[in-house]
Structures are given as C-alpha cells and as structure tokens.
C-alpha cells in the first residue's frame, strides 16, 4: 500500500530511463495498488514494463464490497496478478482454498497469476518448511493451468526484516517446489528482502528465475539496479 497516482508517475519518470540497459530477455513488471492501475496502464503503453495487480476476487460479479474481479483487471490491460501473498494470508484470512479460487479466476480472465508460498519462522525452526510449502502447492494448484503461472517463494521470516534467506537455501527450496510441479518450466521467483546488494548472488542460483521485490522496489534507482542485476 504505497504511492498515490502522482507519486507513481514520479517514480516512472525516474525508473523507465534505467531500463534502456536492461537485457531484452528480462521481463519487468510493476504490481501496484488498484487506484494507480488505470493511470499506469496508459503511462506504460508501448513500454517494456508489464503491469500487475496485488489481488483478484474469485467471483465475476457480486456482493463482495471492496473486491475486484478478473474482468475488471483484464479490461485495463493487465498481465499479472499476485495471489496468496503472505500479507493477504496473515492479515486478511486468505487460505489455500481461497487462493486456489483466485488463481482459477485470474486464469479464466486471461491473467497470469503469481502464486506466493512460504513458511513462517516458527515453521522453519520446527523443520516444517517442506511439508508446509508442499501442502500450500497441493491445495492451491488444484485445477490450475501450470502453463500460465508464476510461483514466488517467499519465506515469511525474510520479508521486510532485512533477514534474507541464504541464496543457496532459497535455491534448494525452489528446486523442491519445481519437483512438485507437472510443468517444470513454470518461472519460480524468490521474494524476501531482495535488495541491490544481494540480487546478483540470488540470481546466480540455477533454480531461481526471478525476484518478487517488496520494499526495494519503491525507490526507482534501487529497483532499476535489481532489474539490471549482473
């Protein structure tokens, strides 16, 4: 929940020039609050930056005050939508079952969902990392088309804490996630205190296809350095 429309435009003005040096085979996407989606859809038209939302409801229409449907998002030219982010699970009662319904709704509207999975500090300390993530995948991916999917591994204990998961450990967990998929080509990202100072090491790992960036994406130069990882 960051940036008014004016602040978002200011960010773009500073951010977009940095992408002239970004390799062509890299995809950059901004997943922004609902209020800035329409404006950025126009502002990013013709640019190489894709646009995404931070959530989507499972119903096409209905009495769901405060929610937004897949059709509403698709109409303004979005490509991506984040589903099951740890903050949605932690603060807003999201479950694996509702995550599954949202994934299916996103795909039905032609959007590519970014499914977030990951363990808490307590689960990691108890040795439950693998079983927890596997159960999230099993329940979340029922009926989901894995040819139109991105997965983000977000160790909850590493989000916004400055405590990044060691890159080799992130690589190990992402490899395990991949082993549970029917489509081995699903892009799997790492998210959790990704910063300009650690992105090169993270992206050097063979299983890690990308980064889901939080706080470090709010500042244009910082996010540009991440997009232009070496």
KAUR-V52040 format. One record per residue. RES is the residue in three letters. SS is DSSP state (helix for helix, strand for strand, loop for the rest). D_LAST is the distance of its C-alpha to the last C-alpha in Angstrom with 1 decimal. Layout:
# KAUR-V52040
((RES/SS/D_LAST) (RES/SS/D_LAST))
This chain:
# KAUR-V52040
((UNK/loop/29.3) (UNK/loop/27.7) (UNK/loop/28.2) (UNK/loop/31.3) (UNK/helix/31.3) (UNK/helix/31.3) (UNK/helix/28.4) (UNK/helix/26.4) (UNK/helix/27.1) (UNK/helix/26.2) (UNK/helix/22.8) (UNK/helix/22.3) (UNK/helix/23.4) (UNK/helix/20.7) (UNK/helix/17.9) (UNK/helix/18.4) (UNK/helix/17.9) (UNK/helix/14.2) (UNK/helix/13.7) (UNK/helix/14.8) (UNK/helix/11.4) (UNK/loop/10.1) (UNK/loop/10.3) (UNK/loop/13.8) (UNK/loop/13.5) (UNK/loop/12.0) (UNK/loop/14.8) (UNK/strand/15.1) (UNK/strand/18.4) (UNK/strand/20.4) (UNK/strand/23.1) (UNK/loop/25.6) (UNK/loop/29.2) (UNK/helix/32.0) (UNK/helix/33.4) (UNK/helix/30.4) (UNK/helix/29.8) (UNK/helix/32.4) (UNK/helix/31.3) (UNK/helix/27.6) (UNK/helix/28.7) (UNK/helix/30.4) (UNK/helix/27.8) (UNK/loop/24.9) (UNK/loop/27.2) (UNK/loop/25.7) (UNK/loop/22.2) (UNK/loop/19.2) (UNK/strand/19.2) (UNK/strand/21.3) (UNK/strand/23.7) (UNK/strand/24.8) (UNK/strand/27.5) (UNK/loop/27.6) (UNK/loop/30.7) (UNK/loop/33.4) (UNK/loop/37.0) (UNK/loop/38.5) (UNK/loop/41.6) (UNK/loop/42.0) (UNK/loop/44.3) (UNK/loop/46.6) (UNK/loop/47.6) (UNK/loop/44.2) (UNK/loop/44.1) (UNK/loop/40.7) (UNK/loop/38.9) (UNK/loop/37.2) (UNK/loop/37.6) (UNK/helix/35.3) (UNK/helix/37.3) (UNK/helix/36.9) (UNK/helix/33.1) (UNK/helix/33.1) (UNK/helix/35.5) (UNK/loop/33.0) (UNK/loop/30.3) (UNK/loop/28.1) (UNK/loop/25.9) (UNK/strand/24.9) (UNK/strand/26.7) (UNK/strand/25.8) (UNK/strand/28.6) (UNK/loop/29.6) (UNK/loop/27.3) (UNK/helix/28.3) (UNK/helix/29.8) (UNK/helix/31.9) (UNK/helix/33.1) (UNK/helix/33.8) (UNK/helix/35.4) (UNK/helix/36.8) (UNK/loop/38.2) (UNK/loop/35.9) (UNK/loop/36.8) (UNK/helix/35.5) (UNK/helix/38.4) (UNK/helix/37.6) (UNK/helix/33.9) (UNK/helix/35.1) (UNK/helix/37.4) (UNK/helix/34.6) (UNK/helix/32.3) (UNK/helix/35.2) (UNK/helix/36.1) (UNK/helix/32.6) (UNK/helix/32.6) (UNK/helix/36.2) (UNK/loop/35.1) (UNK/loop/32.4) (UNK/loop/29.5) (UNK/strand/26.6) (UNK/strand/26.8) (UNK/strand/24.0) (UNK/strand/25.9) (UNK/strand/25.1) (UNK/strand/26.3) (UNK/loop/26.2) (UNK/loop/28.5) (UNK/loop/30.0) (UNK/helix/30.2) (UNK/helix/33.8) (UNK/helix/33.0) (UNK/helix/30.2) (UNK/helix/32.6) (UNK/loop/35.4) (UNK/loop/33.4) (UNK/loop/33.5) (UNK/helix/29.8) (UNK/helix/30.1) (UNK/helix/33.5) (UNK/helix/32.6) (UNK/helix/29.6) (UNK/helix/31.5) (UNK/helix/34.4) (UNK/helix/32.2) (UNK/helix/30.9) (UNK/helix/34.4) (UNK/helix/36.1) (UNK/helix/33.4) (UNK/loop/32.8) (UNK/loop/36.5) (UNK/loop/37.0) (UNK/loop/33.5) (UNK/loop/32.1) (UNK/loop/28.9) (UNK/loop/28.0) (UNK/loop/27.3) (UNK/strand/25.5) (UNK/strand/22.3) (UNK/strand/22.4) (UNK/strand/20.7) (UNK/strand/21.3) (UNK/strand/22.0) (UNK/loop/23.6) (UNK/helix/26.0) (UNK/helix/26.2) (UNK/helix/22.6) (UNK/loop/22.8) (UNK/loop/23.2) (UNK/loop/24.3) (UNK/loop/21.3) (UNK/loop/21.8) (UNK/loop/18.7) (UNK/loop/19.5) (UNK/loop/18.1) (UNK/helix/15.2) (UNK/helix/17.4) (UNK/helix/20.2) (UNK/helix/18.5) (UNK/helix/17.5) (UNK/helix/21.3) (UNK/helix/22.7) (UNK/helix/20.6) (UNK/helix/21.9) (UNK/helix/25.4) (UNK/helix/25.1) (UNK/helix/24.2) (UNK/helix/27.2) (UNK/loop/29.5) (UNK/loop/28.6) (UNK/loop/30.6) (UNK/loop/27.7) (UNK/loop/24.9) (UNK/loop/22.6) (UNK/loop/22.5) (UNK/strand/19.0) (UNK/strand/18.7) (UNK/strand/16.5) (UNK/strand/16.3) (UNK/strand/17.8) (UNK/loop/19.0) (UNK/loop/17.8) (UNK/loop/14.2) (UNK/loop/13.0) (UNK/loop/10.3) (UNK/loop/11.1) (UNK/loop/10.7) (UNK/helix/8.3) (UNK/helix/5.6) (UNK/helix/8.9) (UNK/helix/10.5) (UNK/helix/8.3) (UNK/loop/8.6) (UNK/loop/12.3) (UNK/loop/14.2) (UNK/loop/16.4) (UNK/loop/14.2) (UNK/loop/13.7) (UNK/strand/12.7) (UNK/strand/13.5) (UNK/loop/16.8) (UNK/loop/16.4) (UNK/loop/19.5) (UNK/helix/20.2) (UNK/helix/16.8) (UNK/helix/17.1) (UNK/loop/20.4) (UNK/loop/19.0) (UNK/helix/17.5) (UNK/helix/15.1) (UNK/helix/13.9) (UNK/helix/13.5) (UNK/helix/11.8) (UNK/helix/9.0) (UNK/helix/8.8) (UNK/helix/9.2) (UNK/loop/6.4) (UNK/loop/3.8) (UNK/loop/0.0))
